[in-house]
């Protein structure tokens, strides 16, 4: 098995068919498995998945009782994954490039030193695609820890990574409110990533979205909780810790009105590096 595609889902009856159909329409010449974890959905999500699984044996449905929560759902799917590579896409998102998986795997096979690939994405609002991506990359770029230490600009559904580098969700991350950001920072603490320039995915924005439906100040608080855990759990060099702390300073000033000398210097360094990151990745 070359690629395990994990699809955590909860109460996504309206969206899960499009997600799975777009996965199955990927143009690949290698084996894939599609592991879908339903987290005790109260609607008809399971029925939609079962109907698709009857038509395509690559889909395997796992139902958790009782509700596990987002990261535990992913961790339990990782337990059953057998692929050399793993990608995780939420059940309300969908791939929009039929060659996304093939392009990602080719890049990983040709560059054994790269731990993961990622790509561009659009926002799907209603039925309309909109380009609202924070940072769009037009040419293939190498990603290092500092790029993401200044804030996450990737979408989990665009990432394909080597399963051996993140085989299960660590216990110290299990109760975090974010799953994609600690995953990316963990991978980059071990090596480099590769940003591919194609438009891979549609990230759906809707009122019931796990992240998109939350107010900005709540998103910031959850990010601060996640960054604190990352700093205390990963083995990071002094420079990487400094950059992460600069991002924390920026969030604390903006959302907690925490103004002290440490945050003052942190925001100055953050502003310089943030602008340099944009130039570095979009030039």
N, C-alpha and C positions, 0 to 999 in steps of 0.2 A: 504494500500500500504506500503510495507516494504522498498523498495529501489528505489530511483529516479536516473536514469543514465542520466547525461547531456552530450550532444555531441555538442559543438560549432564547426562550420565548415565554412570555406571560401575557395573557389576555390580548392577543394580537390577531384575532380571527379575521379582521379586515385586511391584514397586510401579509400574513405568513405565506399565502399561496404565491404572491409575486416574488417574495424573497426566495422561496425554494425553486420555483420555476426558472428564475434567472440563474440560480446556481446550476441547475441541471442543464441549462442551455450553454454552459461554458464549453468552448471548443478546445478540448484537451485530448492528448493521445496517451494518457497515463491513468492509472487507477485513482479514484477518489472515493471517500466515504462521507456521507452527510449525517452527522449525529445531531439530532434535535432533542433538546431538553425542555420539556414543558413543565413549568414550575407551578402546577396545580391551578391552571387557568379556569376561571368560573364560566367562561363563554364557550364558543364552539371551536376554539383553536385546535384542539386534539382531533376533532372530526375532519378538519381540513387536511391536517398532516397525515392522518391515516389513509385518506382517499388518495393522496399523492404517493404514499409509501406502497400502496397496492399496485401502482403503475410503474414504480421504479424501485428496484431492490437496493439501490445505493442509499436510500433514506432509511435510517434506523431511529425509531422514536423511543425516548426514555421519558417516563412520567414520574415526577417526584411527589410523594405524599408523606408529610405535609409540605407546604411551601418552604423552599430552601433559601431563597434570596439569590440575588444576581451572581455574586462571585462563587458561591457554593454550587450553583447550577453549572457554571463554567468548569469548576474543579471536578465535578462528578463526570462531566462529559470528557474531560482530559483523561480521566481514569480509563475510559473505554477507547480512547484514540490510539490508533496503530500506525498512523502515517509518519513519514520522515519529516514532513512539514505540517504545520497547523495554521489555520486561519479561523477567526471567530467573527461572525457577523450576526448582529441582533435581528430578531425575527420581523422587525418593522422597517429594516433597511433593505437595500437590494443593490446588486452589481449591475452596472449599465454598460460595461465593456465585456463582450463575450470572450475576449482574449486575455482578460485580466489575470486569471489564474495561470495560464500558459506563460505569459510574460514574466510573472513573478517567479515561477519555478525555474525558467531558463536562467534568469539573473542569479538565483541562488545556486544553481548547479554550476554555472560558469565562474562564480566568485565564492569559493569555499570559505573565505575569511569573513564574509558578510553574514550576520546573524539573522537579519530580516530585511524584507522589502516593504515599501509602502508606496502610495500613489495619491493622486488628487481625487477630490470628491466634490459633488454638488449638493445643495440642499433641495429636498423635495417638499414643497409646501403645497398641499392639496395634490393636484396632478401636474404641477408646473415645476420644472427644474430651474433653480436660481443659483448663480455663482456668488455665494457669500462666504467662501472659504477664507479663513484668516490669512493664510500664506500659501499662495499657489506657486508651485515650482514648474518651470517650463523646460528645464533641461535636467538630465539625470544628475543627482547630487549625492555625495556621501554625507551621512548623518553621524554626528558624534554626540556625546552626552550633553555638552553645553548647549547644543541647539534646542533640546527639549527641556533642559533645566530652567530655561527662561519662560516656560509655559508650553502646554501641549497644543499643537496645531494639527495633529494627526487624528484620523478616525480609525477605530479598531478594525472595522470591516475592510479596510484597505491593506492591513498588515498580514503578511505571510512569514512565519518564522520557523526556525529549526526547533523541533519539538524537544530535543535534548537540552536546549538552553532554558526552557521554562516548561518542564514536564507536568507540573501541578502548581496550583496556586499556593504559595507559602502560607503557613498558619498565621504569620504575623501580618499578612495582608487580608486575611479572610473576612474580617469585619469592616473593612474600609468602604466608604461610600462610592469610591471610584475603582474601576477595574482596568481600563485601558492605560491610564497614565502610569501606575506602578509597573505594569507589564513592560511598557516601552522603556522606562527608566532602568528597570532591571536588566533588560537586554543590552542597553547602551552602557551599563556599568561593566559589562563583560566584553564588549566589542562594538563594532560599527553596524549601521544600517545603510540601506541604499534607497533613495527616493527616486522612483520611476515617474516619468512625466505624463503618463496617460491619465485619463479621467475614469477612475475605476468604479465609483460607487455613488449612490444617491442616499444621503442621510436624511431620513424623514423627520420633519418638524411637525409635531402635533401636540395637542393639549395633554394627552395621556403618556407622552414620551417620558422615559425614565430620567433623562437629563434635560432634553429640550423644553420640557414643560415646567421646569423649575425657575424661580426668579434668580436674577444674577447674583444677589448678595448671598443666597443659599448655596449657589454653585461655588462661590468664592470660599465660604466657610468649609465646604467639603474638600475643596482643593487644599486649603491650609492644613486640615486634619491629615490628608494623604501625604503631603510634603513632610510634615513632622514625622510620620511613621517611616517614610523613605529614608530620611536623614538618620534615624535611629536604628534602621534595620540593614541597609546596604553598606557594603564596604566601599567607601568613596574616598578619593584623594582630596586633599585640602582645597584645591582649585574648584573642583566640582561642588564641594560643600559650600564654598563661598558663593558660587553662582546661584545655587538653589536658595541660599539665604537672601540673596538680592531679590529674587522673585517673591519670596515670602514678605520682604520689606514692602515691595510694591503693593501686594494684596492687603497687607495690614494698614498701610496708609490710605488706600482707596476705599476699603470696606469696613475697617475698624477704627478709622481716624486715629491710629496709633502713631503719634509723631514723637520720635526720640532721635538721638544723635546716630544710633546704629541704623535706623530705618532711613534717615536722611542720606547718609553715605551710600546705603544700599540702593536707594532709588536712583542715585547718580550713576552708579556702575551699571545698574540694570538698564537704564535708558540708553547708555552708550552701546552695550552689548546687544540690546534688542534691535537697534537700528542697524548694527553691523550684521546681525543674523539675517535681517531682511535683504540686505545687499548681497550677502554671501550666498543665499539660497535662490534668489530670483535673478541674479545677474546673468 
